[in-house]
Each structure stands twice: as C-alpha cells, then as structure tokens.
Amino acid sequence: MSRLPSLTGLRFVAAFGVFGLHAYSLVKLTDPIARRGAQLLFDAGDLGVAFFFVLSGFVLTWSARPDRGPLRFWQGRVARIYPAYLVALALAVLSLRVTDRIPPIFWEPLGASAVLLHGWYTQDFVYLGVNPVGWSLSCEMFFYLCFPLLHALLRRLGPAALYPAALGLVALTWAMPWIAEVAVVPEHERWFVYIFPVTRMTEFTLGIVLARLVLLGAWRGPGLRVATAIFAANYLAVGWLPAVTRDTAAAVVGTALLIPAAAVADLRGERSPWRHPVVVHLGEVSYAFFLVHLTVIVTAVELLDLGGPWALWPALGIVAVLLLVSYALAYALHRWVEVPGMRLLNRRVTRPARSRRPAPAQIR
C-alpha cells in the first residue's frame, strides 16, 4: 500500500492548533488587538481533535491488511499508543505533585485514565482530571475496538452507497448538539457532544468512508490547494458559526475535503506542502507532542508564574520556549518509548508466523 506522507504532516498541523489554543488560554495578553488575533488563530484549535478522529479512521482503513486478524490489529494499536500514553500520564501526575495541584478526588480519575476509560465518565473531574488531553485516547481505544467490524461492513459498499454514507455522517455530526438537547440532561450535554466515545464515532467512521472512496478511485473532491483553502476558511469562520456546533462539527466539512485531497496528491505525486520532510518529521512526533504539551505549559505557568498578562513580544517568546520544550520532550518520548514499544510488539506478533515456515531442509 502506498505511503501517504502528507497525512503524517497534517497530523502536526492539528496538534499545533491544540497547542496554540492552550498556550493563548494560559499565557495571557494585555493588548486587546493581540488577544483578538490569537483568538482568531487558535480559539478553534481544539477542533484538531476532531481532525485526528477523521484522520484516524482514514489511516487505519488505508493500512488495513486482510491477513491481520482483529487480535493482531488490537495488539498493534495498543503498542502504538499505550506505552507513550502511560509515560505522559506519569509526567502529568508528577506535574500535579510539584505544582501542588493534586485534586481532592484523585485516585478515581487516575485509575480511569490509566485504563483509558475516563471518556465514559460524565464528570469533568474524571475525564479532565489528570492529563486533560488524554480523554481523546479513551475515544481512540473504543474506535480501535470497533474498527474490524466497521471496516468489514463498510468495505462491502460501493461509491453509490459510500457518498450518501459520508453525507449522512457529516449531518449526524452536525446534529449531535440537538440530539443532546433532547436526550441528555443539561449538565451532561457538553460531555455527550464532545467527550462521549460513541458520539465521536461519527467522525472516525467518516474517515473510514473517505478512505474507501479513495481506495476505490472514486473520490471526486477538490484538489489539495483548493481543499486547503476551504479548510483554512472553515477553520477561521468557526467563531461565526452557531455556538451549538462549535465543539465538533464546525470544521468537519473542511476536514472531510482536506484529508482525501492530501492522500490523492500523494498518490499522484502532486506538490504538497504537507509532504516536506520537516513537516513529516513533526507529524511523526505529533502524538507524543499532543500528549505532553499541556503538561509542559501548565507546569511552567504554575512554577514560573508565566500567566501574565504580557505584551505581545514577551508572550511570543514565552510561547516559543514552551513550544521547543514540548517538542524536545515529545521527541524523547517518541524515540525512546513510542518507537521501541511498537517494534517490540511487532516482533512478538510476527514471530509465530516465521516459526511456522518450513525449514530449508524441508523445502528441498
């Protein structure tokens, strides 16, 4: 299967949006014009999580192998995300300790986070309690559990059914706030729309459908340049969209156009800024970066009193240092935890297959 490096590069773009949101929220600006500019650029940064969910469904479908059963698939996904996640969780606990922020209710959120079940809790002190960005991994683990069945069902569909499915999933994503208003008690609406793994399944499934369209050669969306412009316009216009669609649906249309366009550009060998080696490298580190960046920001703000408010240039300097520290920690986590974890489990998964091969003497 052809590699799609542009999708790796786009992972960092989404992760950087999340970083920008947290940085501008915690390192305050004095100038109202600068605050407005930061808000315009980064207030929608949390929609990078929605981008990750669609991208996850797309990439897993693209790389799915018919000779790999569900058990081997699940083993591979655990190896991919869990070791780095646990180390990042430990760093978050250490941050809580050194900044004297251990909450009154601690062990329940920690236990739920450790086994990636915190997204199923309706209380925010659980799903945001230790490493607040980690709730999305609770969703991802649920997606991985469901993927073999979802993929088996959707791969039977042709383009005539996949296009309506994609439109239906976009519409369902947009409809979730209204579903929550009717079916969920008010104090849990935010959790239902933004955190609940079943709700976020619509975006992941959309990624599967989009990948199937590209694999079948049936994708008819705009090219990469136009799709990037549409996504950028969609992202910047989030503040003017209805508030109830803000958390998940606001950029789903732009996302659904950009990801297949980037994949098609790679397949055709067309120019893509997201395929630049530096961007691809940052994309490879982006998972670890996502896991640790908020811990770095909060720890620095608490220990060094960096909350401000600051003038624009000092604030940019502080954020640049926080970005570099986050990258350095993420690189170490990626190189010495994430990659070795994947290699170790892959060796264990593939060893039985090698042991079943006939010996050279038997071949003769």
C-alpha positions in Angstrom: 0.0 0.0 0.0 1.4 3.4 -1.0 2.6 5.7 1.9 0.8 9.0 2.4 3.3 11.3 4.0 1.1 14.4 3.6 -1.3 12.9 6.1 1.6 12.5 8.6 2.4 16.1 8.1 -1.1 17.2 8.6 -1.1 15.5 12.0 1.3 18.1 13.3 -0.9 20.9 11.9 -3.8 19.6 14.0 -1.6 19.1 17.1 -0.1 22.6 16.8 -3.7 24.0 16.7 -4.4 22.3 20.0 -1.1 23.7 21.4 -1.9 27.2 20.3 -5.3 27.1 22.0 -3.8 26.0 25.3 -0.9 28.5 25.0 -3.0 31.5 24.3 -5.5 30.5 27.0 -2.8 30.2 29.7 -0.3 32.9 28.7 -2.5 35.9 28.7 -2.0 39.0 26.5 -2.5 42.6 27.6 -3.2 44.1 24.1 -6.8 43.6 23.0 -5.9 43.5 19.4 -3.3 40.8 20.0 -5.8 38.9 22.1 -8.3 39.1 19.2 -5.7 37.9 16.7 -4.7 35.0 19.0 -8.4 34.1 19.4 -9.0 34.2 15.6 -6.0 31.9 15.0 -6.3 29.5 17.9 -9.7 29.6 19.5 -10.8 26.7 17.2 -7.6 24.8 18.0 -9.4 22.1 19.9 -11.1 21.1 16.6 -7.7 19.5 15.9 -9.1 16.6 18.0 -11.9 16.2 15.5 -9.4 16.2 12.7 -7.4 13.5 14.5 -10.6 11.3 14.7 -11.4 11.6 11.0 -7.7 11.1 10.1 -7.5 8.0 12.4 -10.4 6.3 10.6 -8.8 7.1 7.2 -5.3 5.9 8.0 -6.4 2.7 9.7 -8.5 1.9 6.6 -5.7 2.7 4.3 -3.2 0.5 6.1 -5.7 -2.4 6.9 -4.2 -5.8 5.9 -6.5 -8.7 5.1 -4.0 -11.2 6.6 -4.1 -9.5 10.0 -7.0 -10.6 12.2 -8.7 -8.5 14.9 -6.4 -9.7 17.7 -3.2 -8.7 15.9 -4.8 -5.4 14.9 -5.6 -4.6 18.5 -2.2 -5.6 19.7 -0.6 -3.3 17.2 -2.8 -0.3 18.2 -2.1 -0.9 21.9 1.6 -0.9 21.1 1.2 2.2 19.1 -0.5 4.4 21.7 -0.3 2.9 25.2 3.4 3.0 26.3 3.8 6.7 25.4 0.4 7.4 26.9 1.4 5.9 30.2 4.6 7.8 30.4 2.8 11.0 29.6 0.3 10.2 32.3 3.1 9.7 34.8 4.5 13.1 33.8 1.1 14.7 34.3 0.9 13.2 37.8 4.4 14.5 38.6 3.3 17.9 37.4 0.4 17.9 39.7 2.7 16.9 42.6 5.4 19.6 42.0 2.8 22.3 41.4 0.8 21.3 44.5 -2.4 20.7 42.4 -3.3 17.2 43.5 -7.2 17.3 43.5 -9.3 16.2 46.4 -10.6 13.3 44.3 -7.5 11.8 42.7 -7.4 8.1 42.6 -10.7 7.6 40.7 -9.6 9.9 37.8 -6.1 8.3 37.8 -7.4 4.8 37.7 -9.9 5.6 34.9 -7.2 7.4 32.9 -4.7 4.6 33.3 -7.1 2.1 31.7 -8.4 4.6 29.1 -12.0 4.5 30.4 -12.2 8.1 31.6 -14.1 9.3 28.5 -17.0 7.2 29.6 -17.4 9.1 32.8 -19.8 12.1 32.7 -17.9 14.0 35.5 -15.4 16.5 34.2 -13.1 15.9 37.2 -12.6 12.4 35.9 -12.3 12.9 32.1 -10.1 16.0 32.6 -8.7 15.1 35.9 -5.0 14.1 35.4 -3.8 14.8 31.8 -6.8 16.7 30.3 -5.9 16.0 26.7 -5.9 12.2 27.4 -9.7 11.8 27.1 -9.4 11.6 23.3 -7.3 8.4 23.7 -10.2 6.9 25.5 -12.3 7.5 22.4 -9.5 6.1 20.2 -9.3 2.9 22.1 -13.1 2.5 21.6 -12.7 3.2 17.9 -9.9 0.5 17.6 -12.2 -2.0 19.3 -14.9 -1.4 16.8 -12.8 -0.9 13.7 -12.6 -4.6 12.5 -16.3 -4.8 12.4 -16.9 -1.3 10.9 -14.3 -1.9 8.2 -15.7 -5.3 7.3 -19.1 -3.8 6.9 -18.1 -0.6 5.0 -15.7 -2.3 2.6 -18.7 -4.1 1.1 -20.2 -0.8 -0.1 -19.5 0.8 -3.5 -19.3 4.5 -4.3 -23.0 4.7 -4.8 -23.6 3.9 -1.1 -20.4 5.5 0.3 -21.2 9.0 -0.8 -24.6 9.1 0.9 -22.9 7.5 4.0 -20.4 10.3 4.1 -23.1 13.0 3.8 -25.1 11.2 6.5 -22.2 11.1 8.9 -21.5 14.8 8.4 -25.1 15.6 9.0 -25.2 13.4 12.1 -22.1 15.1 13.5 -23.8 18.4 13.0 -27.0 17.1 14.6 -25.3 15.9 17.8 -25.9 19.1 19.8 -29.6 18.9 19.1 -29.7 15.3 19.9 -28.0 16.1 23.2 -30.5 18.8 24.0 -33.4 16.4 23.6 -31.9 13.2 25.0 -29.4 14.2 27.6 -29.8 16.1 30.9 -28.3 19.7 30.7 -25.3 19.1 32.9 -24.1 16.2 30.7 -24.7 17.8 27.3 -21.1 19.0 27.0 -19.8 15.5 27.8 -22.2 13.9 25.4 -21.3 16.1 22.4 -17.5 16.5 23.0 -16.2 13.6 25.1 -18.5 10.5 24.8 -16.7 7.9 22.6 -19.9 6.7 21.0 -20.8 10.2 19.8 -17.3 10.9 18.4 -17.6 7.6 16.5 -19.3 9.6 13.6 -16.0 11.3 12.8 -14.0 8.2 12.9 -16.5 6.3 10.7 -16.4 9.3 8.3 -12.7 8.7 7.9 -13.2 5.1 7.0 -15.8 6.0 4.4 -13.5 8.7 2.9 -10.6 6.2 2.7 -12.7 3.6 1.0 -13.7 6.2 -1.7 -10.0 7.0 -2.3 -9.1 3.3 -2.4 -11.8 2.7 -5.0 -10.6 5.6 -7.1 -14.0 7.2 -6.7 -13.1 10.4 -4.8 -14.2 13.4 -6.7 -13.5 16.2 -4.3 -11.4 19.4 -4.9 -7.6 19.3 -5.3 -5.2 19.8 -2.4 -4.8 23.6 -3.0 -8.5 24.3 -3.0 -9.2 21.9 -0.2 -6.5 23.5 2.0 -8.1 26.9 1.3 -11.6 25.6 2.1 -10.3 24.1 5.4 -8.5 27.3 6.3 -11.6 29.4 5.6 -13.8 26.9 7.5 -11.4 27.0 10.5 -11.2 30.8 10.6 -15.0 31.1 10.3 -15.7 28.9 13.3 -16.4 31.9 15.6 -19.3 33.0 13.4 -20.9 29.5 13.3 -23.8 28.6 15.7 -22.4 28.0 19.2 -24.0 24.6 19.5 -21.9 23.3 16.6 -18.7 24.7 17.9 -17.2 21.7 19.7 -17.1 19.0 17.0 -19.0 19.8 13.8 -17.6 23.3 13.0 -14.7 22.1 10.7 -16.0 18.7 9.7 -16.7 19.7 6.1 -13.3 21.2 5.6 -11.7 18.2 7.2 -13.6 15.8 5.0 -12.3 17.6 1.9 -8.7 18.1 3.0 -7.7 14.6 4.1 -8.7 12.8 0.9 -7.2 15.6 -1.2 -3.9 15.2 0.6 -4.0 11.5 0.1 -4.8 11.8 -3.7 -2.0 14.4 -4.1 0.5 11.9 -2.6 -0.8 9.1 -4.9 -0.5 11.3 -8.0 2.9 12.7 -7.0 1.5 16.2 -7.0 3.1 19.0 -5.0 2.1 19.1 -1.3 3.5 21.4 1.4 2.4 18.8 4.0 5.0 16.3 2.4 8.0 18.4 3.3 10.5 16.3 5.3 10.4 18.7 8.3 6.6 18.7 8.4 6.6 14.9 8.1 9.1 14.6 10.9 7.0 16.9 13.1 3.9 14.8 12.2 5.7 11.6 13.3 6.4 13.2 16.7 2.9 14.8 16.9 1.3 12.1 19.0 3.9 12.4 21.7 3.7 16.2 21.4 0.0 16.1 21.8 0.3 14.1 25.0 2.9 16.2 26.8 2.4 19.8 25.6 -0.3 20.8 28.1 1.7 19.3 31.0 4.7 21.5 29.9 2.6 24.6 29.6 0.7 24.2 32.9 3.8 23.3 34.8 5.8 26.3 33.5 2.9 28.7 34.1 2.4 27.4 37.7 6.1 27.2 38.7 7.4 30.3 36.9 4.3 32.5 37.2 4.0 32.9 33.4 0.3 33.5 33.2 0.8 37.2 32.6 -0.8 39.3 31.2 2.1 40.0 28.9 2.8 42.3 26.0 2.8 40.6 22.6 6.6 40.1 22.1 7.4 38.7 25.6 4.3 36.4 25.2 5.6 35.2 21.9 9.0 34.5 23.4 7.5 32.5 26.3 5.3 30.5 23.9 8.2 29.8 21.6 10.2 28.4 24.5 7.2 26.3 25.7 6.9 25.0 22.1 10.6 24.0 21.9 10.5 22.3 25.3 7.3 20.4 24.4 8.9 19.3 21.1 12.1 18.2 22.9 10.2 16.2 25.4 7.9 14.8 22.7 10.9 13.7 20.6 12.4 11.9 23.5 9.1 10.2 24.2 8.7 9.3 20.6 12.2 7.9 20.1 12.7 6.1 23.3 9.2 4.9 24.3 6.8 5.0 21.3 9.0 3.6 18.6 10.6 0.8 20.8 7.2 -0.2 22.0 5.9 -0.6 18.5 9.0 -2.6 17.5 8.8 -4.9 20.5 5.2 -5.8 20.0 5.6 -6.2 16.2 8.4 -8.7 16.8 6.2 -10.7 19.1 3.3 -10.6 16.7 5.3 -11.7 13.7 7.4 -14.4 15.4 4.8 -17.1 15.2 4.3 -16.5 11.5 8.1 -17.1 10.9 8.2 -20.1 13.1 5.6 -21.9 11.0 7.7 -21.7 7.9 9.3 -24.9 6.8 13.0 -25.3 7.5 15.3 -25.1 4.4 15.9 -28.9 4.6 12.1 -29.4 4.4 11.9 -27.1 1.4 14.4 -29.2 -0.5 
